Structure formats: structure tokens, C-alpha cells
Amino acid sequence: MTDKASMADLMAMGVSMAIDTCGGAHVPYCEGRIDATEADPSGVCEPETDIKTTLSTFSGAGFNQADTIALMSCGHTMGGVHHSTFPQIVGPETVSANNLDGGHAFDDTVSTYGINNV
């Protein structure tokens, strides 16, 4: 955060630029966000969370079913899973001197991903 821009604004600008750079739809950037001073209640669904609960959780944050599916598919394309968090999914062989958390990507085509693919 600076005296001229909030961290929330800087993050939003980065997301807007990243989507544009990936060839996705133009997402207009509007400034004026205020940084949170405390965390909201945890709302991150676990991998074993059923779809009804997941949709309800996202709905509580203002997202409809299409938004939820788009966000989850985008996150799973650009994201991954870590041995340190889910050792039952990612084995210890992923841990190395350059990958201390044992991160494993879900998708190896992340550099060609665009928001229009959702």
C-alpha cells in the first residue's frame, strides 16, 4: 500500500492487466478500493466439499453458479496443489531444493490460458 493506492487497488489492477495479457476479455479497472482491516470468516471450500455447499458458500460472497464455475476452473488451471497441504494427493517426491512446499501444477498449459477458455 502507498499513500496513493491501496493494496486492493494494486491487486485489482494486476488482475485486470493479467487477464488482458492472456488474451481474455477486457476487464475495466476502477480505483477506489479500501484495504480490509481484518479477515472475513473463512469461506474456502475443501476438495471434498460437495457441490451444493460450494455453490452456497460462493453465493454468500455474491457469486452465481456460472461465476463459481468460472472462478474454480480458472483457479484449477492456474493453480496447483502442495505436498505440505495435501500429502494424500501429492507425494513427497515433489519436494526438492527448488520446491520446498512440494507444489504440483494442475495444468501444464497455463501460459496459453485465457479467460475466454472458461
VENWO-V918235 format. One record per residue. N is the residue number from 1. D_LAST is the distance of its C-alpha to the last C-alpha in Angstrom with 1 decimal. Layout:
# VENWO-V918235
N_D_LAST + N_D_LAST
This chain:
# VENWO-V918235
1_31.5 + 2_34.0 + 3_36.4 + 4_34.2 + 5_30.6 + 6_29.3 + 7_27.2 + 8_24.5 + 9_24.6 + 10_24.4 + 11_21.4 + 12_19.6 + 13_20.7 + 14_19.5 + 15_15.9 + 16_16.1 + 17_17.6 + 18_15.2 + 19_12.1 + 20_14.5 + 21_15.8 + 22_12.6 + 23_12.3 + 24_9.7 + 25_10.9 + 26_14.4 + 27_14.8 + 28_18.6 + 29_20.6 + 30_23.4 + 31_26.0 + 32_28.1 + 33_26.6 + 34_29.2 + 35_28.9 + 36_29.2 + 37_32.6 + 38_31.7 + 39_28.9 + 40_27.4 + 41_27.9 + 42_25.7 + 43_22.6 + 44_20.6 + 45_20.1 + 46_21.5 + 47_20.0 + 48_22.5 + 49_21.6 + 50_21.2 + 51_18.2 + 52_20.7 + 53_21.7 + 54_18.3 + 55_17.3 + 56_20.7 + 57_20.5 + 58_17.4 + 59_19.0 + 60_22.0 + 61_20.2 + 62_19.1 + 63_15.5 + 64_14.8 + 65_13.1 + 66_9.8 + 67_10.1 + 68_11.1 + 69_8.4 + 70_5.8 + 71_8.7 + 72_9.7 + 73_7.0 + 74_7.1 + 75_10.8 + 76_11.2 + 77_9.9 + 78_12.1 + 79_14.6 + 80_17.3 + 81_20.3 + 82_23.9 + 83_27.1 + 84_28.9 + 85_26.6 + 86_25.9 + 87_28.7 + 88_28.3 + 89_24.9 + 90_25.7 + 91_29.2 + 92_31.7 + 93_31.5 + 94_28.5 + 95_30.8 + 96_32.6 + 97_34.4 + 98_31.2 + 99_28.9 + 100_31.0 + 101_28.4 + 102_27.3 + 103_23.7 + 104_21.6 + 105_18.0 + 106_15.5 + 107_14.0 + 108_16.3 + 109_13.9 + 110_12.8 + 111_14.8 + 112_12.7 + 113_9.2 + 114_7.9 + 115_5.7 + 116_5.4 + 117_3.8 + 118_0.0
